[in-house]
């Protein structure tokens, strides 16, 4: 059996999840934000066993920078040998920019 990749979150990804939940709280439907956050985390957990499941981010075409699409969100992550680092969780219509 293959070794599981360790999953970590960048501060930016944590903030993205918090901002998403705050948005739905402000809209008066906090349960929607909680449900979406749980579903996104569930998708992320699968990357431990399948870190190459996401596609290469088309804006950059860098092999180790990948994303999974969970409409309407893009879950962007960096894959290294036995690590997955969640970088951003953005609305899918947003284009990514390198700092």
N, C-alpha and C positions, 0 to 999 in steps of 0.2 A: 504494500500500500504506500502511495506517495506521501511525502511529508506535507502537512498543512502549512500554508503561508501564514505568517503572523500579520494581523490586520491592525493598523493604527490610523488615527485621525489627525490631520493637521488642524490647528486652531481655526483656520478659515472654514473648513468643512463643518466643524462643530458649530461655528457661528451661523453658517448657512442653515443648518437644521433648526437652531434656535430662532432665527429670523423667520423661517417658514412657519414654525409653530406660533410665533407672535403675530404674524399676519392673520392666520386663521382665528386666533383668539380675538384680535381686533375686529374681525368680521362677525364675531358672535358664534362661531362654530369651532370651538377648541377641539372637539372630538375629531374633526376632520384633520387638523394638524397632527394630533397624536396618532391617528390611524396611518397617515402618510409617512410620518417619521418611522413608525414601527415597520411598515412595508419596505421602506428604503433600507433600513438596517438589515432586514431579512435578505434583501438582494445583495447587500454588501457581505454578509456572512458567507454567502455561497462562494465568494471570491477566494476564501481560504482554501478550498478544495480545487477551485478552477480559476486561478489568477489570470489566465490568458483568455478568459471568456469574453471580455470586452473587446471592442474594436479599437484600433489606433485612432486617437483624436485627429480628425481630418484637418483641422486648422494647423497642426504642427507636424504631422507625419513622423513622430518620434516613437520608435517601437516600444519603449518602456512607459509611455504616457498613453493610458487607455481610458475608455469610458464605457459604462453601460447606460443604456437609455431605459428609463422607467417613466414613461410619459406622465406629466410634462417635464420631467427632470432628467438632467445629465449628471451621472455620478462619475466624476473624473478621479482617476487614481494613477499612482506611479507604481509600477511593478519592478521589483528587484528580485534577486535570486529566490529568497524565501520570505519576502516581505511585500505587503500591499499597503500603500499609504494613501488614504482617501484625502484628496486635495480640495475638491470643491463639490458642492451639490447645488446645481443651478437649474433654473428653468431652461428647457431645451432650446428656446429661441435665442438665448444669449450666446454670443460668440466669445470664445476664450481669448485672453491676451496674456502673453508672458510679461512678467514685471520687468 
